[in-house]
């Protein structure tokens, strides 16, 4: 299993009128140990200005980090929870 799935979520704050928006990136990694599937999940929050291209910068930076550790790891934009639940039933 050599894919790390990710999704972005915008964090809504009603009182924030600035030109920045808060974004959360959620990373999911599905691992198999013996006959057991394990879902690892982590998230990181960051700010970006409206109309910026921060999402692709974050993905490119993460992919570069993964490449240094293991070139077979690839980031895939997808929600993994539904896939994990279908495998675990």
C-alpha positions as CSV (number, residue, x, y, z in Angstrom):
1,X,0.0,0.0,0.0
2,X,1.9,2.9,-1.3
3,X,-0.7,5.7,-1.4
4,X,-1.3,8.5,1.1
5,X,-4.7,9.9,0.6
6,X,-5.5,13.6,1.4
7,X,-8.4,16.0,1.5
8,X,-8.6,19.6,2.2
9,X,-11.3,21.2,4.5
10,X,-11.9,24.9,4.9
11,X,-12.3,25.9,8.5
12,X,-15.2,28.4,8.8
13,X,-15.0,31.1,11.4
14,X,-17.9,33.5,11.5
15,X,-16.0,36.3,13.1
16,X,-13.0,36.3,10.8
17,X,-13.3,39.1,8.2
18,X,-9.7,39.0,7.1
19,X,-8.5,38.1,3.6
20,X,-7.0,34.9,5.0
21,X,-8.9,31.6,5.3
22,X,-7.9,28.6,7.4
23,X,-7.5,25.3,5.8
24,X,-7.0,21.8,7.2
25,X,-5.2,19.1,5.3
26,X,-6.1,15.6,6.4
27,X,-3.7,12.7,5.5
28,X,-4.9,9.1,5.5
29,X,-2.7,6.0,5.1
30,X,-4.1,2.5,4.9
31,X,-1.7,-0.2,6.1
32,X,-2.1,-4.0,6.2
33,X,-0.5,-6.0,9.0
34,X,-1.2,-9.7,8.6
35,X,-4.9,-9.9,7.9
36,X,-5.7,-6.6,9.6
37,X,-6.2,-3.3,7.9
38,X,-5.2,-0.2,9.9
39,X,-6.1,3.4,9.0
40,X,-3.7,6.1,10.1
41,X,-4.9,9.6,10.0
42,X,-3.3,13.0,10.8
43,X,-4.2,16.6,10.0
44,X,-2.5,19.9,9.9
45,X,-4.1,23.4,9.9
46,X,-2.6,26.4,8.0
47,X,-3.7,29.8,6.8
48,X,-3.8,31.0,3.2
49,X,-4.8,34.2,1.5
50,X,-7.9,34.1,-0.7
51,X,-7.0,33.3,-4.4
52,X,-3.6,31.9,-3.4
53,X,-2.2,28.6,-4.7
54,X,-1.2,27.3,-1.3
55,X,-3.0,24.0,-1.7
56,X,-0.7,22.9,-4.5
57,X,2.4,24.3,-2.7
58,X,1.5,22.1,0.3
59,X,1.0,19.0,-1.8
60,X,4.3,19.6,-3.7
61,X,6.1,20.1,-0.4
62,X,4.6,16.9,1.2
63,X,5.4,14.9,-1.9
64,X,9.0,16.0,-1.8
65,X,9.2,14.9,1.8
66,X,7.7,11.5,1.0
67,X,10.1,11.1,-1.9
68,X,13.1,11.6,0.4
69,X,11.7,8.8,2.7
70,X,10.3,6.4,0.1
71,X,9.9,7.2,-3.6
72,X,7.0,4.7,-3.9
73,X,4.7,6.8,-1.7
74,X,2.3,8.9,-3.7
75,X,-0.2,11.5,-2.6
76,X,-3.8,10.9,-3.9
77,X,-6.6,13.3,-3.5
78,X,-9.5,11.2,-2.2
79,X,-11.4,10.4,0.9
80,X,-10.3,7.1,2.3
81,X,-12.8,6.6,5.2
82,X,-15.5,5.1,2.9
83,X,-13.0,2.7,1.3
84,X,-11.6,1.7,4.7
85,X,-15.1,1.0,6.0
86,X,-16.0,-1.1,3.0
87,X,-12.9,-3.2,3.5
88,X,-13.4,-3.6,7.3
89,X,-16.9,-5.0,7.2
